[in-house]
Amino acid sequence: MSYIDGFVIAVPTAKKQEFIEFACRSDSIFTELGATRVVECWADDVSEGEVTDFPKSVQANADESVVFSWIEWPDKKTRDAAMQTMMSDDFSDERMNPKKNPMPFDGSRLIYGGFKPVVEL
């Protein structure tokens, strides 16, 4: 069964195109390392909740939009091997160099995690 890495971040709304360009440069690394799909989604119909919601989860400011993303892997073993490669001292891909491809968002407010699907239709 597949394995999913999920992400939620706040991106300055004025930097939408910059974010798209950042993602286009960096996301292909995941597919090169075995991911079957990478999806980046810009908030379109995200309601404010009474207790919690997507914007609150990443402390989004009024001038920021929420991005919801996921990476599909064929299995956890492939994902773990890809992450090990990316975190190794030998990995020096320019697309992950913050000087050449800076993140257009505050990475300290990024929420991420790995998920085992329990239902796939």
N, C-alpha and C positions, 0 to 999 in steps of 0.2 A: 504494500500500500504506500501511497505517496507520503511526503512529509512537507509541511508548510512552515516557512518563516514569515511572520506577520510584523508589520511596522505601522506606527501612527506617529506623525510629526506635524509641527506647526511651521509653515513656510510663509514668509512675508508675501502678501498678495501681489505686491509690485514686482516680486522676483519670480513670478510664475514661469516665464520663458526661460529665465536663468536656471530654474530648477529642472525644467524639461531637458535643457541642454546638458546639465549635470548628469541627470539620470540616463540620458541616451549614451553619454560617454562611459559611465561606470557600470550600468546594468549588464552589459554584454559579458562582463567578466564572469558573472554567475552562470550564464548559459555555457560559456566556454569551459567552466568547471563542472558542468553536468546538470544544471537546473533545466527543467523542461519548459518553464514559463516564468516571466517576471512581469508584474502588473503594477503600475503607478496610477493612483486615482486621486483627482483633485475634487475637493468637497463641492457638491452641487445642491444637495437637498439634505442638509444636516441641521436638525432641530436642536434648540437649546433645551436641555432637560431640567427638571426640578431638582434632582439629586446629583446626577452626573451626566456627562455627555462627552462626545469626542473633543470639542474645544477645551473643556475643563481638564480632560485627561492629560493634555499636553500644555496646559496653561497658555492657550492661544490668546493673543492680544486682539484688539478690534481690527488691526491692520494685517492680520495673519489669516491664512486659510489652512484647513486641515488636509493632509495627504494621508491616504490609507493605501498601503502597499503590501504585496505579498510575493514570495518566491516559492514556486512549486518545485520540489525535488522528486526524483523517482523513489527515493527512500532516505531514511535518516543516515545510513552509512555514506551515501554519496554527499549529502549535505555536510556531514562531519569532516569528510576528507577535503571538501572544498574550503571549509572554514580553516582547517588546519593549514592548508596551502596558503591561504590569504594572510594568516597570522604569522607565518614563518618568517624568520629573518631574511631568507633568500627571496621572498616575494617582493618585487620592486616594480610593479606595473604602474606606468605613468598615470593611468586613469584613476588610481587610488592615491596619487600624490596630492596632498592638500594645497600645495603651492601651484600646481598645474591644473587641478580640477577642484577648487574650493567648494565646500558645502555651502549652499545659499540659505542655510537655516541653522538654528541653534541645536547642535547635536546632543546637548545635555538634556534636552526635553524629548528626545526620541524614545518611544516605547517599542520594544521588540521582544519577540520570543518565538520559540519553536513549538509546533503543534502537530499532534498525531490526529489525522482525520478519523472520526468515528462513524460518519455517514458520508458516502459519495454517491451521487445520483447521476 
